[in-house]
Each structure stands twice: as C-alpha cells, then as structure tokens.
Amino acid sequence: MGLKSIYSAGDEIPAEHKSFYKEEGDKFVLDVEGIDDHPKVRGVITANRENVKKRDEYKAKVTELEGKVAGLPEDFDADEWTRLKAGDGGKPDEAIQALKDQHTKAVQTLKEKHAADLAERDTQIGERDGYIDRTLVDGGLKDALLDIGVNPELLDGAMASLRGNVKVQRADNGDRKAIVETDLGEVAVGDFVKDWSAGKGKAYLGKATGPGGNGNNGNGRVKAPAGDFGGSKEDRQKAIASKFPELS
C-alpha cells in the first residue's frame, strides 16, 4: 500500500508517516525527493513532450493547408470546376459563387477546429510544465535550506522569501534544472542558499542548544538533543525529530 499524496488535515496523517509530509496552504503534501525520476512523473514529462510534438505537427498541417488553398478560389472543387468549364448545363456564375461560399465555410470550419485543438494542447502543456517546474524549484530549495541548517519552524518562511529567485532552465533535450540568476551569472540553488545564509539568512538558521535551567531532577543541566543541525543529513533529521517531536 502506497503513501497518500495529499491530506486535508494534519490529524488524518498516520503518526508514523507525518515526517513525510509538509504543509502547503490548507493541505499536507507528500514530500518526495527525486520527483523527476518517479515513474508517474516521468510519464507526465514524456506525455508532455509528445503533446508538444503533436502541437507542432498540427501547426505544420495548418500552414501546409493554407499554402495549398492560397492561390485557389475560396471554395474550389476540382470536379465541379471541370464540369463548369465544359459547359455542362446550369448557370456558371451562380454555380461558381455557390462553390466559393461552400469552400469558404469548409476552410473556416477546418481552421477553427485546428485552432481549438492547438489551444487545448497548449493549455495541457502549460499546466504540466507549471507543475513540473514548481516541484523542481521547491524540492531543490528545501534540500538546500535544510543542508545549511535552517530552523524547521522557519523553513516555510525561508522558502517563501527565496522562491522568487529560483528559475527553471530547460535544455534542448527537455531536461530541466533549477538555477538562480545573479549579477555574476547563473549559480546553483545550493550555492545561492549558502551565500544567503551568511547574510540575510542568518535569522533563519537553527539556534544551538546547551546547558541551562534546573531541569533533570535539579542537576542543573539540560539534556542536549540528539543529532546535529550542522551535521550530515541523517544527523539533521535526528536533531529535528528530537527538538520538534510533534513533527515526527
């Protein structure tokens, strides 16, 4: 049985799974690392590329069609045109005008259909691009902030403060990466966050804990939390679980 991707309330999340979710607005969303490598997301990316390809094919067909009819009467019909030239009864002028009207209507209908198809595919591509980009930005930014030891209670605020600086860069082959554009050029998200933590970001960093108070049966010392906010990823996870057990 897999983990649910979204919960509407924190108390709905099983206790043993709470550490896997983060709060976004009024929802609790499964926090996934390496989202681009997940089979379902990879399928979305592949489908997105196919939609882009089909959209371009539609555009090419419309261009080709417009090129073919540009030099012809708007309602040209080859068989009817041949019959009229041979003088096969009727009034040629009226028949030709009727063919023009019919052809104009048919061409307009075809253009409208292609335009609607292209608009629908553009909408789908835009929605999928937005989802993939947001996931890539938030995932990279969160990992970088935790790596420098940001206080978990201030993590959402730090992400909100920095999110606007992060852009998604796409290669010709469709691959994406999150980067930050600075006066000195493009830098990786991790490097940008490290520089930020040395200045404006200092207020967001976790505070060191030590002896104090008269707890522990009056022995004058407070037990230090397990783990290390400035250590490895595993050490930071232990420190977070020790300092903020309600998040576990």
C-alpha positions in Angstrom: 0.0 0.0 0.0 1.5 3.3 -1.1 1.5 6.7 0.8 -1.3 9.1 0.1 -0.1 12.2 -1.8 -2.3 14.7 -0.1 -4.2 15.0 3.2 -6.6 17.8 4.0 -5.8 17.9 7.7 -2.7 17.0 9.8 -4.6 14.8 12.2 -5.5 12.5 9.3 -1.9 11.5 8.7 -0.8 8.3 10.5 1.7 9.2 13.2 4.5 7.1 11.6 4.1 8.9 8.3 3.9 12.6 9.5 7.6 13.3 8.8 7.0 12.5 5.1 4.5 15.4 4.7 4.8 19.2 4.5 2.1 21.8 4.9 1.2 23.8 1.8 -1.7 26.2 2.3 -4.5 24.2 3.7 -3.2 20.8 2.6 -0.5 18.4 3.7 1.5 17.2 0.7 3.8 14.2 0.5 7.4 15.4 0.4 9.1 13.5 -2.4 12.8 13.6 -3.3 13.9 12.9 -6.8 10.3 13.6 -8.1 11.5 13.7 -11.8 12.7 10.1 -11.5 9.3 8.8 -10.3 7.7 6.6 -13.0 4.5 8.5 -12.9 6.1 11.9 -13.2 8.5 10.6 -15.9 5.3 9.5 -17.7 3.9 13.0 -17.4 7.1 14.5 -18.8 7.1 12.0 -21.7 3.4 12.8 -22.4 4.2 16.5 -22.3 6.9 16.1 -24.9 4.5 14.1 -27.1 1.9 16.9 -26.8 4.5 19.5 -27.8 5.4 17.3 -30.8 1.8 16.8 -31.9 1.1 20.5 -31.4 3.9 21.4 -33.8 2.5 18.8 -36.3 -0.9 20.5 -36.2 0.7 23.9 -36.8 2.7 22.4 -39.8 -0.5 21.0 -41.2 -2.4 24.2 -40.9 0.5 26.1 -42.6 0.6 23.5 -45.4 -3.2 23.7 -45.9 -3.2 27.5 -46.1 -0.4 27.4 -48.6 -2.3 25.0 -50.9 -5.5 27.0 -50.9 -4.0 30.4 -51.1 -3.9 30.6 -54.9 -7.3 28.9 -55.4 -10.9 30.2 -55.3 -12.0 30.0 -51.7 -14.5 27.2 -52.4 -12.6 25.5 -55.2 -13.8 22.0 -56.1 -11.8 20.3 -58.9 -14.6 18.1 -60.3 -17.2 20.8 -60.2 -14.7 23.3 -61.8 -14.1 20.8 -64.7 -17.8 20.3 -65.2 -18.5 24.0 -65.4 -15.7 24.7 -67.8 -17.1 22.0 -70.1 -20.4 23.9 -70.1 -22.4 21.0 -68.5 -25.7 22.9 -68.0 -26.7 25.4 -65.4 -25.6 29.0 -64.8 -21.8 29.0 -64.4 -21.6 32.3 -62.5 -24.2 31.2 -59.9 -22.7 27.7 -59.5 -19.2 29.2 -59.1 -20.4 31.5 -56.4 -22.1 28.7 -54.6 -18.9 26.7 -54.7 -17.0 29.6 -53.3 -19.4 30.0 -50.4 -19.3 26.3 -49.7 -15.5 26.2 -49.8 -15.1 29.3 -47.6 -17.3 27.8 -44.9 -15.4 24.5 -45.1 -12.0 26.2 -44.8 -13.2 28.3 -41.8 -14.6 25.2 -40.0 -11.3 23.4 -40.5 -9.3 26.4 -39.2 -11.5 26.7 -36.2 -11.1 23.0 -35.4 -7.3 23.2 -35.6 -7.2 26.4 -33.5 -9.3 24.7 -30.8 -7.1 21.6 -30.8 -4.0 23.7 -30.6 -5.4 25.8 -27.7 -6.3 22.7 -25.8 -2.9 21.2 -26.2 -1.2 24.5 -25.2 -3.3 24.5 -22.0 -2.3 21.0 -21.1 1.3 21.6 -21.8 1.3 24.8 -19.7 -0.4 23.0 -16.8 2.1 20.2 -16.8 5.1 22.5 -17.3 4.0 24.6 -14.3 3.6 21.5 -12.1 7.0 20.1 -13.0 8.7 23.4 -12.6 7.1 24.2 -9.2 8.1 20.7 -7.9 11.7 21.1 -9.1 12.0 24.6 -7.5 10.5 23.7 -4.2 12.4 20.4 -3.9 15.8 21.9 -4.7 15.2 24.9 -2.5 14.0 22.8 0.5 17.0 20.4 0.3 19.4 23.4 0.1 17.9 25.1 3.1 17.9 22.0 5.3 21.5 21.4 4.2 22.6 24.7 5.7 20.7 24.1 8.9 17.6 26.3 8.6 15.3 26.1 11.7 12.5 23.8 10.6 10.0 26.1 12.2 11.2 28.9 9.8 11.6 26.7 6.7 8.3 27.8 5.0 9.2 31.4 5.6 12.7 31.0 4.1 11.3 29.2 1.1 8.7 31.9 0.5 11.4 34.5 0.7 13.7 32.8 -1.8 11.3 31.0 -4.2 11.0 34.0 -6.5 14.8 34.0 -7.1 14.8 30.4 -8.4 14.2 29.8 -12.1 13.9 26.6 -14.1 16.3 26.2 -17.1 15.4 23.8 -19.8 17.8 22.1 -22.2 17.1 21.3 -25.8 16.6 17.6 -24.9 13.8 18.6 -22.4 16.0 18.2 -19.2 15.4 20.8 -16.5 17.5 22.2 -13.7 16.8 24.9 -11.1 19.2 27.9 -11.1 19.5 31.4 -9.8 20.4 34.3 -12.0 22.7 36.8 -10.2 24.8 39.8 -11.3 27.7 37.4 -11.6 25.8 34.9 -13.8 23.9 31.7 -13.1 24.6 29.8 -9.9 23.3 26.6 -8.5 20.5 26.8 -5.9 22.7 25.2 -3.2 25.5 27.8 -3.7 22.9 30.7 -3.7 21.4 29.5 -0.4 24.8 29.2 1.2 25.6 32.8 0.3 22.2 33.9 1.5 22.7 32.1 4.9 25.8 34.2 5.5 23.9 37.4 5.3 20.1 37.9 5.3 19.5 34.2 6.0 21.3 34.2 9.4 18.0 34.8 11.2 16.5 31.6 9.7 19.3 29.3 10.9 18.7 26.8 13.8 20.0 28.0 17.2 22.5 26.0 19.1 21.2 24.4 22.3 23.2 23.8 25.6 23.1 23.6 29.4 20.6 25.8 31.2 17.7 25.7 33.7 17.4 23.4 36.7 15.6 20.5 35.0 16.6 16.9 35.1 15.7 16.4 38.8 17.7 19.6 39.8 21.0 18.5 38.5 21.4 21.9 36.8 21.8 20.5 33.2 19.5 20.1 30.3 19.9 17.1 28.1 21.2 18.1 24.7 19.0 17.0 21.8 20.1 14.0 19.7 21.6 14.7 16.3 23.3 17.8 15.0 21.7 20.6 13.0 25.0 21.3 11.3 26.0 17.7 10.6 25.1 15.2 7.9 21.5 14.9 6.6 20.9 11.9 8.9 22.2 14.0 11.9 19.9 16.9 11.0 16.9 14.6 10.7 17.7 13.2 14.2 18.1 16.7 15.6 14.8 17.9 14.1 13.0 14.8 15.5 14.5 15.4 18.9 13.8 19.2 19.1 10.4 19.0 17.4 8.8 15.7 18.3 5.4 16.9 17.2 6.7 16.9 13.6 7.6 13.2 13.7 
